[in-house]
């Protein structure tokens, strides 16, 4: 896409009075490996309305995590137009993206990325400490978030004292505690058994409906697809809408390497967590 057409699309999206929560237009992402250009996303177009739950499926390495990382500002598109809530975000600075993630976006990963030395409550409170909220306000919000995911009675436990499903519940509470408008979930059930995975999917869907929150969920799980408003398949770098009439296969547990993009997101998440712990040094436990 040439620069003139890209700017024209971004202006039209910015001026859309009925702007969707997520709007992508002809988004491409290439990676360079030596002298070779490897295209991952080849003209992705997507519109997700406020309060909508969309699932993106596809084989490992198809670019699903890359797409989420673009929406979280953890990677940059090669070309195309991107808007969140009607505002173009293609050329935000790193500082602006950091503010977006702290205020606007919640993220859940396949790996839980909890800080080992902190309790469940302290892990959930990290996003609020980054926003420099008062201790009393943090305690209230953390309590509400833990109750929302059924983990109130495990608030004082550390990650190594929790099961995989409990750790993911804590990670989900952390993603929701700052009340984001957009929740990005990258294979959140990949490390869980089928029963626990279903519980996590239902929690995500319930949280979206309760607060009219937009959810974009990358997964291999057909169980997740069953609760989505729309399901897309990412093949050959392009999104294809799955017809609602197609039957969904029984859920299977699979993991997704997806270009190593999730690893980049994990590093950023860990850096943010470390910054929060450092900034809150000496704080009393929640």
C-alpha positions in Angstrom: 0.0 0.0 0.0 1.4 3.4 -0.9 1.8 6.2 1.7 -0.9 8.4 0.1 -3.6 5.7 0.1 -2.6 4.7 3.7 -3.0 8.3 4.9 -6.4 8.6 3.1 -7.7 5.4 4.8 -6.5 6.6 8.2 -8.3 10.0 7.8 -11.5 8.2 6.7 -11.3 5.9 9.8 -10.6 8.8 12.1 -13.6 10.7 10.8 -16.0 7.7 11.2 -18.7 8.8 13.6 -19.7 5.2 14.3 -16.1 4.1 14.9 -15.6 0.5 15.9 -13.3 -0.5 18.8 -10.8 -2.2 16.4 -10.5 -1.3 12.7 -7.7 -2.7 10.5 -7.5 -1.9 6.8 -5.1 -3.8 4.5 -2.6 -4.3 7.3 0.6 -6.1 6.2 3.5 -7.3 8.3 6.8 -8.5 6.9 9.9 -9.8 8.7 13.5 -9.6 7.4 15.7 -12.7 7.7 19.0 -11.7 6.2 18.3 -10.6 2.7 15.0 -12.4 2.6 11.6 -10.8 3.3 9.1 -13.1 4.9 5.5 -11.9 4.7 3.3 -12.9 7.7 0.2 -10.7 7.3 -0.9 -9.9 3.8 -3.6 -7.3 3.8 -5.6 -8.0 6.9 -8.9 -6.1 7.2 -11.0 -6.4 10.3 -13.7 -4.5 12.2 -14.6 -5.4 15.7 -17.4 -3.4 17.4 -17.5 -2.3 21.1 -18.6 -5.2 23.3 -18.0 -7.8 20.6 -16.1 -11.1 21.2 -14.1 -12.2 18.2 -12.0 -15.4 17.9 -9.1 -15.8 15.5 -8.0 -19.4 14.7 -5.4 -20.8 12.4 -2.4 -23.1 12.3 0.8 -22.4 14.3 3.0 -19.8 12.5 0.1 -18.2 10.6 0.5 -14.9 12.3 -2.2 -14.8 15.0 0.1 -13.7 17.8 1.7 -11.2 15.4 -1.7 -9.6 14.8 -2.4 -9.3 18.5 1.0 -7.8 19.1 0.3 -5.1 16.5 -2.9 -4.2 18.3 -1.1 -4.0 21.6 1.7 -1.9 20.2 4.3 -4.6 20.9 5.2 -4.7 17.2 4.7 -2.4 14.2 2.9 -3.0 10.9 4.8 -2.8 7.7 1.9 -1.0 6.0 -1.9 -0.5 6.4 -4.2 1.5 8.6 -5.0 0.7 12.3 -7.5 2.4 14.6 -8.6 1.8 18.1 -11.8 3.5 19.2 -11.7 5.6 16.0 -8.2 6.9 16.6 -5.3 6.0 14.3 -2.6 4.2 16.2 -0.2 3.3 13.4 2.3 6.0 14.3 2.1 6.2 18.1 5.3 6.7 20.0 6.5 4.0 22.4 5.5 6.3 25.3 2.0 6.7 23.9 1.6 2.9 23.4 2.7 2.4 27.0 -0.1 4.7 28.2 -2.5 2.9 25.9 -1.7 -0.4 27.4 -1.9 0.9 31.0 -5.3 2.6 30.4 -7.0 1.0 27.5 -5.8 -2.6 26.9 -5.7 -5.8 28.9 -3.6 -8.7 27.9 -3.7 -12.4 28.7 -1.1 -14.9 27.5 -0.7 -18.6 27.2 2.0 -18.4 29.9 0.7 -16.7 33.0 3.6 -14.3 33.5 2.9 -13.9 37.2 5.7 -12.5 39.4 6.8 -15.5 41.5 7.6 -13.5 44.7 4.3 -11.7 44.8 1.0 -12.9 46.1 -2.0 -13.3 43.8 -3.4 -10.0 45.1 -0.1 -8.1 44.5 0.2 -9.6 41.0 -3.3 -8.4 40.2 -2.5 -4.9 41.6 0.5 -4.3 39.4 -1.3 -2.4 36.6 -2.9 -0.1 39.2 0.5 0.6 40.8 1.8 1.6 37.4 -1.0 4.1 37.4 0.0 5.3 40.9 -3.4 4.7 42.5 -3.7 5.0 46.2 -3.3 1.8 48.3 -6.9 1.9 49.4 -8.2 2.2 45.9 -5.9 -0.6 44.7 -7.2 -2.9 47.5 -10.8 -2.3 46.5 -10.2 -2.9 42.8 -8.1 -5.9 43.4 -10.7 -7.5 45.6 -13.4 -6.9 43.0 -11.2 -8.4 40.2 -10.3 -11.5 42.3 -14.0 -12.0 43.1 -14.9 -11.7 39.5 -12.7 -14.7 38.7 -13.5 -16.7 41.8 -10.1 -16.3 43.5 -10.9 -14.3 46.6 -9.9 -17.1 48.9 -6.5 -17.5 47.2 -5.5 -13.8 47.3 -2.6 -14.3 49.7 -1.1 -17.3 47.8 2.0 -17.1 45.6 2.0 -18.4 42.0 3.9 -21.6 43.0 1.0 -22.4 45.4 -1.6 -22.2 42.7 -2.7 -24.7 40.0 -2.4 -23.8 36.3 -6.0 -22.9 36.1 -5.8 -20.7 39.2 -2.7 -18.9 37.9 -4.6 -18.1 34.7 -7.5 -16.8 36.7 -5.1 -14.5 38.5 -3.6 -13.4 35.2 -7.1 -12.7 33.9 -7.9 -10.7 37.0 -4.7 -8.7 36.4 -5.8 -8.0 32.8 -9.2 -6.8 33.9 -8.4 -4.8 37.1 -7.8 -1.5 35.3 -11.1 -1.9 33.4 -9.7 -1.9 29.9 -11.9 -1.3 26.9 -10.1 -4.0 24.9 -9.0 -7.4 26.1 -6.4 -9.3 23.9 -6.1 -13.0 24.8 -3.3 -15.0 23.1 -4.0 -18.7 23.5 -5.1 -18.3 27.2 -6.1 -22.0 27.5 -3.2 -23.6 25.8 -1.6 -24.8 29.0 -4.8 -26.0 30.6 -6.9 -29.2 30.6 -10.2 -29.2 28.7 -12.4 -28.6 31.7 -10.3 -25.7 33.2 -9.9 -24.2 29.7 -13.7 -24.1 29.3 -14.0 -22.3 32.7 -11.4 -19.7 31.6 -13.2 -19.1 28.3 -16.5 -18.6 30.1 -14.9 -16.2 32.5 -13.5 -14.1 29.6 -16.9 -14.1 27.9 -18.7 -13.2 31.1 -16.3 -10.3 31.8 -16.8 -9.0 28.3 -20.6 -9.1 28.5 -20.7 -7.5 32.0 -18.8 -4.4 31.0 -19.4 -4.2 27.3 -15.7 -5.0 26.8 -14.3 -5.9 23.4 -12.5 -9.2 23.3 -10.1 -10.4 20.6 -9.1 -14.0 21.4 -6.5 -16.1 19.5 -6.9 -19.8 20.1 -6.8 -23.3 18.7 -9.8 -24.2 20.9 -13.1 -24.8 19.2 -14.8 -24.5 22.6 -13.7 -20.8 22.6 -15.2 -20.4 19.1 -18.6 -21.5 20.4 -18.9 -18.5 22.6 -17.7 -15.9 20.1 -19.8 -13.5 18.2 -17.6 -14.0 15.1 -14.9 -16.5 14.3 -12.1 -15.8 11.8 -9.5 -18.1 10.4 -6.0 -16.7 9.5 -4.6 -18.5 6.5 -1.9 -17.4 4.1 -1.7 -14.1 5.9 -5.3 -13.2 5.4 -8.4 -13.3 7.6 -11.4 -15.4 6.5 -14.7 -15.2 8.3 -16.0 -18.7 9.3 -19.6 -19.1 8.3 -21.8 -19.5 11.4 -23.5 -22.6 10.0 -20.3 -24.6 10.0 -20.1 -27.2 12.7 -17.4 -26.8 15.3 -15.2 -29.8 16.1 -14.7 -31.1 19.7 -12.2 -29.0 21.6 -8.6 -30.0 21.5 -5.6 -28.8 23.6 -2.8 -27.5 21.4 0.0 -24.9 21.8 1.0 -22.1 19.4 4.5 -21.0 18.8 3.3 -18.4 16.2 6.4 -16.9 14.8 8.0 -16.3 18.2 5.8 -13.2 18.5 4.4 -14.2 21.8 7.9 -14.3 23.2 8.3 -10.6 22.4 5.0 -9.9 24.2 6.1 -11.9 27.2 9.4 -9.9 27.5 7.4 -6.6 27.4 5.0 -7.9 30.0 7.8 -9.0 32.3 9.5 -5.6 31.9 6.3 -3.8 32.8 5.9 -6.1 35.9 9.5 -5.5 36.9 9.0 -1.8 36.6 5.9 -1.9 38.8 7.7 -4.0 41.5 10.6 -1.6 41.5 8.4 1.5 41.6 6.4 0.0 44.4 9.4 -1.1 46.4 8.7 -1.6 50.1 4.9 -1.5 49.6 2.7 -3.3 52.1 1.2 -6.5 50.7 -2.4 -6.1 49.4 
